Amino acid sequence: MTAMKLQKVVYYCQAWHLAWEGRASFPEAIRAWASGPVCPALYELHRGHFEIEGGFFAKRLCVRSDLATA
């Protein structure tokens, strides 16, 4: 998946969650950039990468194993 597609998926997920649940699914802001919607916090994690492959974020984030299996 391209980084731009990832940003758009995150944007649509947030929009649908706001529409259906009446609240945000995550607290980070989404900004309107020239290339489309961008979550700056997410952008910082994949900056410089065009393609995002499976396991990309697992290598960059500390995920507690007890939360991952819950």
C-alpha positions as CSV (number, residue, x, y, z in Angstrom):
1,M,0.0,0.0,0.0
2,T,1.3,3.4,-0.8
3,A,1.8,6.0,2.0
4,M,-0.8,8.2,0.4
5,K,-3.4,5.4,0.3
6,L,-2.7,4.7,4.0
7,Q,-3.4,8.3,4.9
8,K,-6.6,8.3,2.9
9,V,-7.8,5.1,4.6
10,V,-7.1,6.6,8.0
11,Y,-9.0,9.7,7.0
12,Y,-12.0,7.7,5.8
13,C,-12.0,5.5,8.9
14,Q,-12.0,8.6,11.1
15,A,-14.8,10.2,9.1
16,W,-17.0,7.1,9.2
17,H,-16.4,6.7,12.9
18,L,-17.3,10.3,13.6
19,A,-20.5,9.9,11.5
20,W,-21.6,6.6,13.1
21,E,-20.4,6.9,16.7
22,G,-20.4,10.7,17.1
23,R,-16.8,10.7,18.4
24,A,-13.3,10.4,17.0
25,S,-11.7,6.9,16.9
26,F,-8.3,8.4,17.7
27,P,-7.2,11.8,19.1
28,E,-4.6,12.8,16.4
29,A,-5.6,15.6,14.1
30,I,-6.0,15.2,10.3
31,R,-4.7,18.1,8.2
32,A,-5.5,19.1,4.6
33,W,-2.2,19.0,2.8
34,A,-1.8,19.7,-1.0
35,S,-1.6,16.0,-1.7
36,G,-4.7,15.1,0.4
37,P,-5.6,14.4,4.0
38,V,-2.7,13.6,6.3
39,C,-2.4,12.6,9.9
40,P,0.9,14.3,10.9
41,A,1.6,11.8,13.7
42,L,1.3,8.9,11.3
43,Y,3.3,10.7,8.6
44,E,6.2,11.0,11.0
45,L,6.3,7.2,11.3
46,H,6.4,6.6,7.5
47,R,8.2,9.7,6.3
48,G,10.5,8.9,3.4
49,H,8.8,5.6,2.5
50,F,6.6,5.4,-0.6
51,E,5.3,1.8,0.0
52,I,4.1,0.6,3.4
53,E,4.3,-3.2,3.7
54,G,3.0,-5.6,6.3
55,G,4.9,-5.4,9.6
56,F,6.2,-1.9,8.8
57,F,4.8,-0.3,12.0
58,A,5.4,-3.3,14.2
59,K,9.1,-2.7,13.7
60,R,8.7,0.9,14.7
61,L,6.3,0.8,17.6
62,C,6.5,-0.9,20.9
63,V,3.3,-3.0,21.1
64,R,2.5,-4.7,24.4
65,S,1.9,-8.4,23.7
66,D,-1.0,-8.6,26.2
67,L,-2.9,-5.9,24.3
68,A,-2.2,-7.5,20.9
69,T,-3.9,-10.7,21.9
70,A,-6.8,-9.2,23.7
